[in-house]
Amino acid sequence: MLKYSDVFVPGGFPRHTYNPRDSWKIEDQISEVKSNLCKLVTVTGHTKSGKTVLTRKVLPLNESVWVDGGMVDAEDDLWTSVLEQLDAYTEHHSASESGSSSTISGKGTASANFIVAKGEGEVGAEHERNRSTSAGRARKVSNRVAALTALREANVPLVIDDFHYLPKNLQGGIVRALKPLVFDGVPVVLIAIPHRRYDAVRVEREMTGRMLPMTIPTWDEKELSFIPTKGFPLLGIKVPDSIAALISKEAIGSPHLMQEFCRGIARHIAQSKTKELALDFDPSPIYREVANTIGRPIFEKLAKGPRQRSDRVKRTLKSGGEADIYQLVIHALAHLKPDLVTLEYEDLRAAIREVISGNIPQLHEVARVLKHMATIASTDQSSTPVIDFDESDKKLHITDPFFAFYLRWGDVSST
């Protein structure tokens, strides 16, 4: 009998509830990279939209080289990872050996110096002496050269997941290094979030025309409903279609969130010792539990903002209580209850006006806060880049469904 933890696996490969989404033929598109495509393939989609799961289905770990962009702090980290996975080396040794031998034979007595024998009389023996000499040569190359050579010889796909995590200065060097491999038909795939899909072109203009962008479509409610429809019968559990449709609407197009909801429901059913979910089941407690589990840590970091010595100015909220400017921005976002969207400054300004009692902050103040929040979200202070702020266009990108989900179901008043 399967366990619910085997069937519903948020964050892992959903072996029992994998939805190939055949109508989009996405697997076929990604498979083309193995057919001497001679293009740099970019697979883009919202965070937690299944980009990695889908790509791993087509390019499994045991047949490809996978590098996690979030683990690359320096360019050499990437090449070292490639070398380790291909069991390649940066140093090559060659040696040659020459030698000679001679045989000595003779007769002697037991007292002869070169023969040890018991008894008296003449004995005969042969003694062989060898002389040999060896010469060696070694050649050491950089990790980059060795890794690129190993990839070309192995001709296996290289996948860089979360390419957008890499600093721009590293992206340029890596893309330039990979360009000859792409030209030779070695499969190279970069996985990134949508508004960063052209990073490879921006950092290396010569890649224009040598890229093939593949976009993972946002999951619709029917595709998300596949997960409970497929998974619960494997556990012998009956869940009404209306409940499956209800939780699909709250998943913000994320199969990861859908897996979380289904696991929560399965755990609830296991505790209630029944095999059927009631029609009037209220999933709100599961939503709040999921929000606090996966969304609250980064929410708290963004609401807290960067460290500073002086106390921030407190502003009065219409709902009661006070908030500094970082908390105010969070309250405004929660008021909007956004999906994965790009917000113009005026959208946020209008939301701030709805939650604050008094004058709203100036444009430069809000822009500074958003810039700091984006920095927190893109560094090691956060495990996920939940937001991204385009300072030049004054646009805020909500990039993570966990953060968006917390803005809906988390307790923002606790900051």
N, C-alpha and C positions, 0 to 999 in steps of 0.2 A: 504494500500500500504506500503510495506516495505521501509525503508530508507537504503541508502548505508552503514550507520554506524551500522545498524543491521545485514547486510549480511556479510560485511567484518570487522572482529574484530581482528586486530593484537594485540597479547598479551592477548586475552580473549579466551573463549571457542567458537569455530566456529560452532554454532548450525545449521546454514544453509549450511555451506560449509565444514562440517567435512568429511574427507576422511578416511574410515576405512582401506584402503589398504588391502583388503581381500586376495589378493594373498599371502601375507606374513603370514597371520593367527596370527598376533601379539596379537590381543585381546584375542584369545583363549589361547595363551601361558601365558599371564599375569593372566588370570582367574584361571589357575591351582593353584595359590597361595592360593585360598580359599578351596582347596580340600585336606586338611591335608597333605600338601606337605612336611613339616618338613625340609625345606631348606630356607636359606636366599636368597631372590631373588634380583638381581641387574639389574636394567633397565638402560642401557647406550645408549647414542647417543649424537651427537654434540649439542652444545648450540642452542636453538631455532629450534630444529628439531622435536618438537612435543612430547617429552617424557612425559611431565606433562599432556598435553591434552589427550594423549592416555591412560595414567594410570588413570586419573580422569574419563574417560569414563567407564573404567572397575571397578574401585574402587572409586565411587563417594564420595564426602565430607560427605554426610548425612549417609553413611554406613561405613565410615572408619575414622581413626584418621590420620590427616595430619600434619606434622611438617615441616616448612621451615628451612632448614639447615642454610640459610643466617641469620636467626634470633637467632641462638643459639650461644651465647658467652661463656656460661658455661654449664656444663652438666645438672645442675639443671633446666636450661631454658627448656630443652626438656621434662623432667619429669613433670614440672609445666604445660606445654602445654597439655600433655596427660591427666593430672588430670582435667584440666578445660574442655576439650572436652568430657570426660567421666563422668563429674560431680561427681568426686570421692574426697575423703578427706583423710587427713593424721592422723586424730584423731578420735578415736572411744570412745563413752561414753555409759555406761550401769548404770542403777540405780534400786534400789529396795526400796519399801516403806512398812512400817507396821504401824498400828494404832489401837486405841481402842475408844469406845464411851460409854457414860452413860446417862441415862434418869432420870430426876428429875421431880416429879409431886407433887402436893400438893394443898391445899386450902388456901385462904387468903382473906384479904380485900383489898380495894382499896389502902390502905396505905402500903401493903406488899412491901418489898424491891425488890423482884425479879419479881413482876408483876406490870404492869402499866395498870390500868383500870379506866374507868369513872363510877361514881356512887358508891353506897354502896352495901354491901352484900358480900356473899362468891362467889368467882370465882375459877375455876380450870384451870390449864395449864400444859403443858409439856415443859421442856427445855432440849435440848440435847447438851452435850459438847463432842468435839472430840479431841483426841490427836494422832499425827502421827509423825513418824520419817522416814527419808530416808537416804540411803547410796549410794554413787556413785563411779564408777571406770572409769578411762580414760586411754587409751593407744595411744601413739603417735609414728608414724613411719616416716621414711625419705620419701621424695618425690619419690625417686627411688623405694623403696619397695612398696609404695602405688600405684604408676603408673603401675608397673609390675603386681601387684595383680589385679588391675582393668582391664588391658589388657587381662590377663589370664581368668578372670571371664566373660568379655564381649565377648572374642574370636572374636574381629573385627580386620581387617587388620590395621597395623601400616605402614604408608608410610613416609619416611624421604626424602624430596625433596632436591636436591642439596647437597647430602651427602659430596661431595668434598669440600664444604665450611668449614666444621668443621675442626678445628685444629687436627693434628694427635693424640695429647695426649687425646683429647676428643673422637675421633673415637674409640680408643682402649677400653676405659671404657664403652662406649655405646654398642659396639658389644659384649663385654663379658657379659654385663648385659642382652642383648637380646638373648643370646645363649640358655638358658633354655626354653624361650618361643618358639623359633624355634624348639627345640627338641620336645616340646609338641604339635606342629602343629599350633601354632598361626601364622597367615600370617604376614610376615615382608618384606617390600620392600624398597630398597635403590635406589634412582635415582641419577645418576652421569654422568660425561662426560667420553668419551671412555678411555683416557689414565689414568684415575683414577679408572677404574672398579675393580681393584684388591686391592684397599686400605683396604677393609674389611679383606682380607686375610693377608695382610702385618701387620696390627695392631693386628691381633688375629689369630695365626697360626692354632689353633684348629678348625677354621672354614673351613679349607681345606677339600673338599669333602662334605661339608654341604651347598654349595652355588650353585645357579642356575643362571648363567649369561644369560640375555636376551638383545640382541643388537637391537636397532632401526635402520633399514637400512637407508642409506642416500636416500632422496627423489630424484627420477629421474624426468626428465622434463615432462614426461607424467603424473606422479602423481601430480606434481605441477600444470599442466594445468587443472586438475580437478577443482581447486578452481575458476578460472574465468569462466570455462565452466558451472559450476553449479550455480555460484553466479549471474552473469550478467543477465541471463534470468529471475531470480526472480525480478529484477528491471526493466524488460522490455527493456533492453539495448542489442544491437547487437555489439559484438566485434569480429572482424575477427580472425580466428584460427591462422593466421600468427602472429598476435600481441600477442596472448596468448602464443604461442611458443617462441616468442622473449623475453618476460619478464620472462618466465620460465628459460631461459638460464642465466639470470642475478641474479637469486635468491639464488645462491650458496647452493642449496639443502635445503633452509629454507622456510617452509610454512609461517613462520612469515613475512619474507620479501615479499613473494608472496601476503599475505594479505595487506601489506603496498602498494604495487604496484597497486593492484586492487582498493583499497580505493582511491588512488590518481587519477586513471583513472576515477572512478565513480564521483569523485568530479569535475574533469575537464569536464566531459560530462554534469553534472548538471549545471555548470556555462555557458556552451555553448548552453544550452537549445535545445539539440538534443538527439536522442535516438540511434544513430549509430556512431561508431567510424570509422574514415577514414582509408583506407588501408595504407596510407603513414604517419600515426600518429607517431610522434617521442617521445618516452618515456624518453629521456635524462633529460628534466627538472624535471620529477618526480623522477628519480634516484638521481639527485643532491639534491633535496629537502629531500628525505628520508635519504640520507647520512648525511646531515647537521643536521637533526632532531635527529637521533638515534645514529649516530656514532661520531659526532664531540666532545662532552664533554669528553669522555674517551681518544680520540685521543689527545686533547689538554693537558690533564694531563700527558700522557705518553711522549709527546714531550717536556713538561716542565721539567719533571724529578723531583727528590726530591729537597727540599730546600737546598741551600748551600750558604756560605758567599762569596766565591771568584767567580769571573767571569770565565766561562768556555772558553776554547780555541776555537776560531772560525776557521772553515775550509771552503775553497772555493769550491763551487759546480760547476759542468760543465754547469749547466743550468743558472748560474749566481747567485749572492748573496752569503751569508755565512750561516753556520749552526754550532751549537755546536754538540757534539757527540750524544746527545739524538735525536736532529733533524735529524742528519745524518742517524742514524739507521732507523728512520721513513721514510725518503726519499728512503732509500734502499729497505725497505719493500714495499713501494708504487711502486717502479720500478719492483718488482717481481709480483705485483698484485696477491697475493696468494689466494687460496681457503682455506678451513679448512685443513691444512696440518701440518706436522712436518718438520721443516727446519734444516738441518745440518749447522754447523757453516760455512763450506766452501761455501754453497749456499748464505748465507748472506754476506760473505766476497767478493764473486764475484759481488754481487749487489752493495756493497759499492764501489768497484773499478769502477763500471759503472757510479756512480753519483758524485764521488769526484774528484776534480782536485788537485792531489798531492798524498802524501803517505797516505796509509790507516792506521787506528789505529791498535795498537797491540791487540793480542787475549785477553789478560787479561783486556784491557780497554773495549772492546766490551762485554765481559762476565760480567763485573761489571755493565755495563749499562743495559743489559738484565735482570740481577738479580734484579736491582732496579725497572725496569719496571714491572717485574712479581710481585714484592712486592706491588707496587701501584695498580696493577690490582686485587690483591687478598685480599686487605684490604678495609676498609670503605672509602678509597679515590675513590673507583670505585664501581659502582653497579653491574658490571659484570666482571668476571675473563676472560678478552679477550685474554690474552696470558699466557703461563706458560713456565718457563725456567727450564730445567733439567741441573743443574750446573755440575753434574758429567759427563754426556754424551755430554754436550755442544749442546743440542738440544732445539730448540724453537718451542713450540706448538702454532699454531694459533687456538684458540678454539672458537672464537665468530664470526659468520657471519656478524654481524653489523660492527665490526672493519675491517674485510676483505673487506666488501663492501665499507667502507669509503676509504680504501686504493685505491680502483678502481675509485670512483666517487667524493670523497671529495677533497677539496682544501688544499693539503699538503704544498703548498708553502706559506701559510699564517702564518705558525708558526714562 
